[in-house]
């Protein structure tokens, strides 16, 4: 009887040729975006999808030296909306990665919106994820960005499956699904009126598996939260809620330590890990080949409030 294949042996068996096509398409979209707009920015949260888009941006706009290192700067800044409840490990990674690359980072702080009174919280510990829209739109207005490139993918969630590659937003920052523009034969209508802007999604046609295959192939650095580690968690409504100062245990709940990893990272109040021993990108690829629930469906509390929760937030201007 043959011994089972190890993860390291599995990756070479997978056909990676589609990654070259996806990479080429994404680079084409990013170059088209920069050519069509005056003040672009790239959404960078330190999450896996934005790290992949950042690597694609390097390939699209930078030169490589003899050692294979990227030289020069991107022709646009990076933009992140900080809720104040982000995982500290992700913020530390974000700042370190931007410093290593020598890029410009613009941060829209939700705390500033709270101080201005444009965001009002019903409870200090409520999820700030949905409130990011206000801080994002304020950052767009302050810096006069006319297009934001992001790492949203169509396989993440039902509402995101309705997205075009170029997603039009009106002067209020709203996304209107029925008014999105056709994109036949890879022809994009990028015209906007004063006050409007676009969101461009270069990896729309990628899946979670594609992202991890690309991370493994390109050796893309990520926050350590994405890999297996020991963490105090609470089992709540079928999810593993991480124990933090903004997600404390409730009366009657038991805190336990589990080996977990995060499939997606966001606001601590709504992002949950999954139990997993996967400690490398290759091992995560092997796990992803077997999953039947999207990362948002498996780990995001805010997407479980209703079937239309994401679509409602997107219509208001969410990522």
C-alpha positions, -999 to 999 in steps of 0.1 A, spaced: 0 0 0 14 34 -10 22 59 18 0 91 17 15 121 0 29 148 23 18 184 18 51 193 3 46 166 -23 10 177 -30 18 212 -42 39 202 -73 10 179 -83 -14 208 -86 -17 226 -120 -5 262 -114 -9 274 -150 -41 292 -142 -22 313 -116 -2 328 -145 -35 337 -163 -50 352 -131 -18 371 -124 -17 385 -159 -53 396 -158 -48 413 -124 -18 432 -136 -37 443 -167 -66 456 -145 -42 475 -122 -24 492 -151 -57 501 -167 -68 516 -134 -38 538 -130 -40 549 -166 -77 558 -163 -77 577 -130 -58 607 -116 -57 598 -78 -57 561 -73 -50 543 -40 -46 507 -30 -66 494 0 -41 476 23 -52 461 56 -24 436 61 -48 408 53 -39 380 29 -59 393 -1 -45 428 2 -10 413 6 -15 394 -27 -28 426 -44 3 444 -31 26 418 -46 7 421 -79 12 459 -78 49 454 -73 50 432 -104 29 457 -124 47 489 -115 82 481 -102 114 468 -117 133 438 -103 171 439 -97 196 411 -103 187 396 -69 150 394 -77 142 423 -54 116 450 -63 130 485 -68 113 519 -68 80 531 -54 44 525 -64 26 553 -82 -1 555 -56 -4 554 -18 -17 526 4 -49 532 23 -61 515 55 -92 522 77 -82 514 113 -113 507 135 -92 508 167 -103 472 172 -79 456 147 -57 428 159 -24 443 172 -4 416 153 -20 428 120 -13 465 127 23 457 136 27 437 104 11 464 83 35 491 95 65 469 92 57 458 57 50 494 45 83 505 61 103 477 44 88 486 11 93 524 16 57 531 5 34 558 16 5 547 40 -26 568 45 -46 557 76 -82 567 82 -89 563 119 -124 555 130 -115 571 164 -113 604 145 -148 599 131 -161 592 166 -145 624 179 -160 644 150 -194 629 158 -198 614 123 -198 580 140 -218 573 171 -216 540 189 -245 526 209 -220 506 230 -182 510 234 -178 473 227 -201 470 197 -186 459 164 -170 488 145 -168 469 113 -199 484 97 -189 519 109 -157 517 87 -178 530 58 -179 565 73 -141 567 80 -134 553 45 -156 578 27 -141 606 48 -106 595 38 -116 594 1 -130 629 4 -100 643 23 -74 629 -2 -97 632 -33 -91 596 -43 -111 588 -75 -104 550 -75 -96 525 -48 -80 491 -57 -90 463 -33 -87 426 -27 -124 416 -27 -132 383 -45 -165 371 -59 -163 338 -40 -163 354 -6 -200 362 -2 -233 365 -22 -232 403 -25 -196 403 -37 -206 379 -64 -226 407 -79 -196 430 -82 -181 441 -114 -143 444 -117 -148 482 -118 -175 490 -93 -191 524 -96 -199 545 -65 -221 575 -66 -214 609 -50 -226 595 -17 -202 566 -19 -231 542 -25 -230 510 -45 -262 504 -66 -262 468 -80 -286 475 -108 -266 504 -121 -233 486 -124 -218 488 -159 -214 458 -183 -178 446 -188 -180 427 -221 -147 417 -239 -127 432 -210 -138 467 -220 -143 489 -189 -163 521 -186 -143 542 -161 -161 575 -166 -172 592 -134 -188 625 -126 -174 650 -100 -178 635 -65 -181 599 -77 -154 573 -75 -147 537 -85 -136 506 -67 -114 483 -88 -110 446 -78 -81 430 -97 -85 396 -80 -123 393 -85 -119 361 -104 -96 345 -78 -108 320 -51 -95 315 -16 -75 285 -30 -60 306 -57 -49 332 -31 -32 305 -10 -15 289 -40 -2 323 -50 10 330 -15 29 297 -14 44 302 -49 54 338 -43 64 333 -7 44 364 3 48 374 40 16 375 61 7 382 97 13 352 119 -24 350 128 -30 332 95 -10 302 107 -16 277 135 -11 291 170 -25 287 205 -52 312 214 -78 316 242 -112 313 227 -149 310 236 -173 287 218 -203 309 209 -231 302 184 -210 277 164 -180 300 162 -147 303 181 -146 338 195 -111 351 204 -108 362 239 -98 399 238 -105 431 258 -133 439 234 -147 403 232 -147 392 268 -164 360 280 -200 363 289 -217 350 320 -217 312 319 -192 309 291 -160 288 294 -126 301 281 -104 274 266 -71 273 247 -72 259 212 -49 255 182 -64 279 157 -57 300 126 -75 329 110 -89 325 75 -95 362 73 -86 391 97 -106 422 105 -122 439 134 -117 418 166 -153 421 175 -166 401 145 -136 380 132 -132 344 145 -105 318 139 -110 281 130 -94 251 146 -64 241 125 -29 227 128 -18 242 94 14 261 100 25 268 64 9 281 32 13 246 17 -6 230 46 -34 257 43 -36 248 6 -43 212 15 -70 223 40 -86 247 16 -90 219 -10 -114 203 15 -135 232 29 -171 237 19 -178 270 36 -163 303 25 -140 321 49 -165 348 56 -193 323 62 -171 303 86 -155 332 105 -175 364 104 -201 371 130 -214 403 112 -222 383 80 -245 360 100 -269 387 111 -290 382 79 -287 370 43 -284 406 31 -261 421 57 -231 424 34 -252 438 5 -268 464 28 -233 476 40 -220 476 4 -248 498 -7 -238 523 21 -202 524 8 -185 494 25 -154 478 9 
